[in-house]
Amino acid sequence: TDFSQVPLIALKSKTRCAISQMLNAIKIIPSPSGLPRDWRGLAHLSGVDLPPINSCDPTNLIFEKWSNCSQANFAQLIEAFKELDRRDVLYDILPMIESDASVYLKSKCTDNKIVVSNDEEKHILTVDDVRLTRNGREPQFYDAFLLYSDADTEFAMQIVDKLENHYKLKLCLKDRDLVGGIGFEHEAIMRLISERCHRLIIVVSPSFLDSAANKFFVTFAQAIGIKQGQRKIIPCLYKRLQLPEQLRYYYVLDYTRKSQLWDFWTILHKSVLSSNTISLPENNLEPVCIKELPNEEAAVAIDYKKPEVWDCPVKTKEQNKKMEDQSALTVSESDESKLKVKTVENAERPKSPSLSLFKKVLPKSLKEKPREKIWFKKKKKKLALTS
């Protein structure tokens, strides 16, 4: 397939979402050429301005700006992935790029007429759908549907200018975006609210509450929010009034509120972007049973045998009895010439086998005592003779 003949606008939203999931994450290690290996490097190679850092999907914003260039094509996108050293992204999305390219080339006729099938015709609700379908892409998804009364058109245009031009959001308006020839206008708006728009911004005013159609759309959005399990309605109070019961328990963004900490436009922008608008692909991976590997350290058996004979503890009762009969040695101080050994029962001493190691050797201090006494007696006799 010659990817240079396929414009970048032919890239479908499913492929864009897959690329966004892999490029939105910030990478620390740069590519061999020194470029960031994420959406920042893609913005540099595409030649577009960097999107806001707080954007929930900066890669998609880069694609929207890059697609406006008539020379942008699939071949440049593939070369950008190679330059960023993101061959992992290229390996994952290459089948999707080939599929998008084949769809575009088949839909391109020799006489430049686009043939739209009946199934695709059913999904065309807005002027953006017509433009995307002609390029082989899926219908447009919006950040929010703006619902307002004709009397509040001036304030509604302020919301469009702030959110689309300043915050780069995509809004859907009934008077601006719906294509002509739709059979039932209410049915088209209901499909847009439930299938194509993540939020419903309503401009609450007395004229808005007087419209039965607006009340119906609000009730329908409440039911969709309960079914989908998400916050669907963002009420914006344009003029002071008593809220109806169905809106009384919502946190309403009051445009007339005056406070130093209150910023209506910033809170409105964050309320629309509070959840990730990227639809994650379905997980088609088969479950794998992971077996726990045995621990090698726990598997080593310790071969430990208890010794038959212990050094300190007493083994039998007979040995205990022999140890009790052993005595400590003391020296009698009455005998001068010969030491007499006197046995003293060892009743108070602890019964320990270490007593068997006691050697019957007299200390030197005890052997020298008799000599001192003999010397003392001889000295005493000499003193008696001299006297």
ABEGO torsion letter per residue (X at the ends): XBAAABBAAABBAAAAAAAAAAAABBBABBBAAGBBABAAAAAAAAGBBBBBAABABAAAAAAAAAAABAABBAAAAAAAAAAAGBAAAAAAAAAAAAAAAAAAAAABBAAGBBBBBAAAAAABABAAAAAAAAAGBBBBBBABBBBBBAAAAAAAAAAAAAAAAAAGBBBBBAAAABBBGBABAAAAAAAAAAAABABBBBBBBAAAAABAAAAAAAAAAAAAAAAAGBBABBBBBABBBBBBAAAAABBBBBAABBBAABBAAAAAAAAAAABBABBBBBBABBBBBBBBBBBAAAABBBBBBBBABBAABBABAAAAAAAAABBBBBBBAABAABBBBBBBBBAABBBBAAAAABBBBBBAAAAAAAAAAAAAAAAAAAAAAAX
